Structures are given as structure tokens and as C-alpha cells.
Amino acid sequence: MAKQKTRTLYKVRGRWPFPTDMLRYDDSEPATPEDAALIAQLETENGPEDVVEFRRYHDVTLHLKTRWGPTEDRWKSFLWYVSREPYKEVL
């Protein structure tokens, strides 16, 4: 039986600004085009134009490209939090 292809996804939660360098640090990428668009909005220097949007928490799903897990303490240092467990998505 052939092994199923999967990819490891995890969620982070936080407010503006999004720590974009964490994508490089954890070797991750946005899981969907919607996640990429949200990151683009949250990484702007001035933040969202809408003050309510500025204060709101956002969930972003990321694709982990390596076998190492996300660095939770480093995410916390940016006031973003990693969900409890990465999960697999069957491709």
C-alpha cells in the first residue's frame, strides 16, 4: 500500500503586527491564499485602517515545511500563540 502524502499544518493566533520573520525562522508558509492575504494585511507598518480590526485577534494557518515543530516560545515573544498540536492534512 502506498503511503498517503500529508502536510503538517498549525495555527497561530495574535494581533497586528504579524511577525513575518517567523515564517523564515520556522520554515513555514501560509496554508491557503486567504492566510497569505491576512498576513499581508497584518504585516503592514501602519496596521489595518479599521481600529476594530487592529485590536481583534486573528487565526492564521501555516504549513510547516520541515519535520521540526513551530518554536512556540519565540512566537510568544511576539505575542502570538501556537495552537496546541500541529495536525496533518491528507493531500
C-alpha positions as CSV (number, residue, x, y, z in Angstrom):
1,M,0.0,0.0,0.0
2,A,1.4,3.4,-0.9
3,K,1.9,5.9,1.8
4,Q,-0.5,8.8,1.8
5,K,1.0,12.2,1.3
6,T,0.3,14.6,4.1
7,R,1.5,18.1,5.1
8,T,1.8,19.4,8.7
9,L,-0.3,22.4,9.5
10,Y,-0.5,24.5,12.6
11,K,-2.4,27.6,13.7
12,V,-1.1,30.8,15.3
13,R,-3.3,33.4,17.0
14,G,-2.4,37.0,17.6
15,R,-2.9,40.7,16.8
16,W,-1.2,43.2,14.5
17,P,1.6,43.2,13.7
18,F,2.2,39.7,12.3
19,P,5.8,38.6,12.9
20,T,6.6,37.8,9.3
21,D,10.2,36.7,10.0
22,M,8.7,33.8,12.0
23,L,7.8,32.2,8.6
24,R,11.5,32.0,7.8
25,Y,12.5,31.1,11.3
26,D,10.1,28.1,11.4
27,D,10.4,27.3,7.7
28,S,6.7,27.8,7.2
29,E,4.4,29.3,4.7
30,P,0.7,30.3,4.6
31,A,-1.5,27.3,4.2
32,T,-4.0,29.0,1.9
33,P,-4.2,32.1,-0.3
34,E,-6.6,33.5,2.4
35,D,-4.0,33.1,5.1
36,A,-1.4,34.8,2.8
37,A,-3.8,37.7,2.3
38,L,-4.4,38.0,6.0
39,I,-0.7,38.0,6.7
40,A,-0.1,40.7,4.1
41,Q,-2.7,42.9,5.8
42,L,-1.3,42.3,9.3
43,E,2.3,42.9,8.4
44,T,1.8,46.4,7.1
45,E,3.8,49.1,9.0
46,N,0.8,51.1,10.0
47,G,-1.6,48.3,10.6
48,P,-5.2,47.9,9.5
49,E,-7.1,51.1,8.8
50,D,-10.0,49.9,10.9
51,V,-9.3,50.3,14.6
52,V,-11.5,47.3,15.5
53,E,-9.5,45.2,13.1
54,F,-6.4,46.4,14.8
55,R,-7.5,45.2,18.2
56,R,-9.0,41.9,17.0
57,Y,-7.3,38.5,17.4
58,H,-6.6,36.6,14.2
59,D,-6.0,33.0,13.5
60,V,-3.6,32.1,10.7
61,T,-3.0,28.6,9.5
62,L,0.6,27.8,8.4
63,H,2.2,24.9,6.6
64,L,5.3,23.6,8.3
65,K,7.8,22.6,5.6
66,T,10.2,20.8,7.9
67,R,9.8,18.0,10.4
68,W,10.6,20.3,13.3
69,G,7.7,21.8,15.1
70,P,7.0,25.5,15.4
71,T,9.0,27.4,18.0
72,E,6.3,28.3,20.5
73,D,8.4,30.4,22.8
74,R,9.6,32.6,20.0
75,W,6.0,33.1,18.8
76,K,5.1,34.1,22.3
77,S,7.8,36.7,22.4
78,F,5.8,38.5,19.6
79,L,2.5,38.0,21.5
80,W,1.4,35.3,19.0
81,Y,0.4,31.9,20.2
82,V,0.7,28.4,18.6
83,S,-2.3,26.0,18.8
84,R,-1.7,23.0,21.0
85,E,-0.9,20.5,18.3
86,P,0.1,20.5,14.7
87,Y,-2.2,18.5,12.6
88,K,-1.9,16.6,9.3
89,E,-3.8,17.3,6.1
90,V,-4.1,14.5,3.6
91,L,-3.2,15.7,0.1
